[in-house]
Amino acid sequence: MIIARSMTKPLAQMTRAVEGLTQNAPMKVPTGASGEIGVLAKAFARMDADMRGKTAALNREIEERSRLFDNSSDLILTTDCEGKFLRVSPSCKTILGYDPEEMVGRNGIDFTYPDDLRAVQAEMRLARRGQQRRNFETRCVHKDGRVVTLAWSNVWSEPLQRHFFIGRDMSEAKMAQEALLDSERMARTIIDTALDAIIQVNECGEVLEWNPRAESILGWSRQEAMGRPITDLYLPKGYRPRYLTRNELLQQVGRVEGERFEIDVVRKDGRKMRAEISMTGVRRHGGNVYNLLLRDISAKMSA
């Protein structure tokens, strides 16, 4: 009986260890047992350690993804194939004004700008066909009624039958873009309506800008002037402007700020005239550029 008990005790420990494994409880196996039971116990202990290590790694990954979902500044959505929201990140409160609970269970149609609805549906169909798209833009309706532009990426999971969306609020970027366009339009208006000739050249003296007033004063059309050396368009033969001859101006553009001088210039028809030129330099990534404001002072000189 004693011998039988000594042989069956390790087997009973193995049985309890297996039962504990199914309940995720700490496992104690008779690794010191002899014979086949000992070999089996050691193999089982290694398997248990490996499984617990993988489980811990998986739990860490789940926690990291959960933190990413909860703390993302982008809007993260999970929907079914019909567009019903299954999970919504907390960032929806900041971006669209809704709490996640207000959106879960509802369809994306309720939050999409009507004119963009077909585009969203088309993107979802493309994703289900395996054609993943990134950075397509659509408009959503904020809780307060204003329109919010978002840039989306969309991934479809066939096994889960789920759409995964990540949307970035582009409202500020759109406003900045509009402000830039307004600034460019204003600058273009100023250039086109200026009373002085506005000419821009690179450090090689090639024309980059030639406004309408430059056309009327010097006689060359914008099409004729663009890209040509400025020396061919208004300077007497043999004369080279200072921004092409003074090396320090090429190296330190700031010194050019406020340069003003008078010079005799030659129109396209060969007629000479006296002009006052003010010059400023701007350093750009592709090289220095020089802005020239040219004013006809012939009448002033003859008075």
Sequence and secondary structure as in RCSB ss.txt:
>XXXX:A:sequence
MIIARSMTKPLAQMTRAVEGLTQNAPMKVPTGASGEIGVLAKAFARMDADMRGKTAALNREIEERSRLFDNSSDL
ILTTDCEGKFLRVSPSCKTILGYDPEEMVGRNGIDFTYPDDLRAVQAEMRLARRGQQRRNFETRCVHKDGRVVTL
AWSNVWSEPLQRHFFIGRDMSEAKMAQEALLDSERMARTIIDTALDAIIQVNECGEVLEWNPRAESILGWSRQEA
MGRPITDLYLPKGYRPRYLTRNELLQQVGRVEGERFEIDVVRKDGRKMRAEISMTGVRRHGGNVYNLLLRDISAK
MSA
>XXXX:A:secstr
 HHHHHHHHHHHHHHHHHHHHHTT      TT  HHHHHHHHHHHHHHHHHHHHHHHHHHHHHHHHHHHHH SSE
EEEE TT BEEEE TTHHHHHS  HHHHTTSBGGGTB GGGHHHHHHHHHHHHTT  EEEEEEEEE TTS EEEE
EEEEEEETTTTEEEEEEEE HHHHHHHHHHHHHHHHHHHHHHH SSEEEEEETT BEEEE HHHHHHH   HHHH
TTSBGGGTTS TT   HHHH HHHHH GGGGTTEEEEEEEE TTS EEEEEEEEEEEEETTEEEEEEEEEE HHH
HH 
